């Protein structure tokens, strides 16, 4: 298993998001700050889903009049994780 953390956009209430993955599946997600009930619910709903499945479910969700949300920021962080790790995997195979 691998864990990584990132700071979401300052436009959302969460201050930090920590994700633990097991291969291509999400094991856990922890949000620091934000709306506790909603974020605990999101964390439970994405557990066991693939990273790409989670990105597809959450990308583009808005919060009120903001152009993003905590779920959207999770999707963006997961996309960045995939991009960075795919590049590392490709370099290691050369």
C-alpha positions as CSV (number, residue, x, y, z in Angstrom):
1,X,0.0,0.0,0.0
2,X,1.1,3.5,-0.7
3,X,-0.1,6.8,0.9
4,X,0.1,10.3,-0.4
5,X,-1.2,13.7,0.7
6,X,-1.9,16.9,-1.0
7,X,-3.3,20.4,-0.4
8,X,-6.5,21.0,-2.3
9,X,-7.4,24.4,-3.8
10,X,-7.9,27.2,-1.3
11,X,-11.4,27.5,-2.8
12,X,-12.5,24.5,-0.8
13,X,-12.9,24.0,2.9
14,X,-10.6,21.0,3.2
15,X,-7.0,21.8,4.1
16,X,-5.4,18.5,3.2
17,X,-6.4,15.2,1.6
18,X,-4.6,11.9,2.4
19,X,-5.2,8.9,0.2
20,X,-4.0,5.3,0.7
21,X,-4.0,3.1,-2.4
22,X,-3.5,-0.6,-2.8
23,X,-2.4,-1.1,-6.4
24,X,-5.1,0.7,-8.5
25,X,-7.7,0.6,-5.7
26,X,-8.5,3.2,-3.0
27,X,-8.0,1.8,0.5
28,X,-8.8,5.0,2.4
29,X,-9.3,8.7,2.1
30,X,-8.9,11.2,4.9
31,X,-9.9,14.9,4.7
32,X,-8.6,17.5,7.1
33,X,-11.3,20.2,7.4
34,X,-14.4,20.5,5.4
35,X,-17.9,19.2,6.0
36,X,-17.3,16.1,8.2
37,X,-20.5,14.1,7.4
38,X,-20.2,14.6,3.6
39,X,-16.5,13.9,3.5
40,X,-16.7,10.8,5.7
41,X,-19.5,9.6,3.3
42,X,-17.4,10.2,0.3
43,X,-14.5,8.4,1.9
44,X,-16.6,5.3,2.5
45,X,-18.2,5.4,-0.9
46,X,-14.9,5.4,-2.8
47,X,-13.2,2.7,-0.7
48,X,-12.5,-0.3,-2.9
49,X,-13.1,1.6,-6.1
50,X,-10.4,1.9,-8.7
51,X,-8.6,5.3,-9.0
52,X,-10.0,5.9,-12.5
53,X,-13.5,5.0,-11.5
54,X,-13.3,7.5,-8.6
55,X,-11.9,10.2,-10.8
56,X,-14.8,9.7,-13.3
57,X,-17.4,9.8,-10.5
58,X,-16.1,12.9,-8.7
59,X,-14.5,15.2,-11.4
60,X,-16.3,18.4,-12.1
61,X,-18.5,18.4,-9.0
62,X,-19.0,22.0,-7.8
63,X,-19.8,23.4,-4.3
64,X,-22.2,26.2,-4.4
65,X,-21.0,28.9,-6.8
66,X,-17.4,27.7,-6.6
67,X,-15.8,26.1,-9.7
68,X,-14.6,23.1,-7.7
69,X,-15.4,21.1,-4.5
70,X,-13.7,18.7,-2.1
71,X,-14.7,15.7,-4.2
72,X,-13.5,17.4,-7.4
73,X,-10.2,18.2,-5.6
74,X,-9.9,14.5,-4.7
75,X,-10.4,13.6,-8.3
76,X,-7.8,16.1,-9.4
77,X,-5.3,14.8,-6.8
78,X,-5.9,11.2,-8.0
79,X,-5.4,12.2,-11.6
80,X,-2.1,13.9,-10.7
81,X,-1.0,10.8,-8.7
82,X,-1.7,8.6,-11.8
83,X,0.2,10.9,-14.1
84,X,3.2,11.1,-11.8
85,X,3.3,7.3,-11.1
86,X,2.7,6.3,-14.7
87,X,5.7,8.4,-15.7
88,X,7.8,6.8,-13.0
89,X,6.7,3.3,-14.1
90,X,7.6,4.0,-17.7
91,X,11.0,5.3,-16.7
92,X,11.7,2.2,-14.6
93,X,10.8,-0.1,-17.5
94,X,13.4,1.5,-19.8
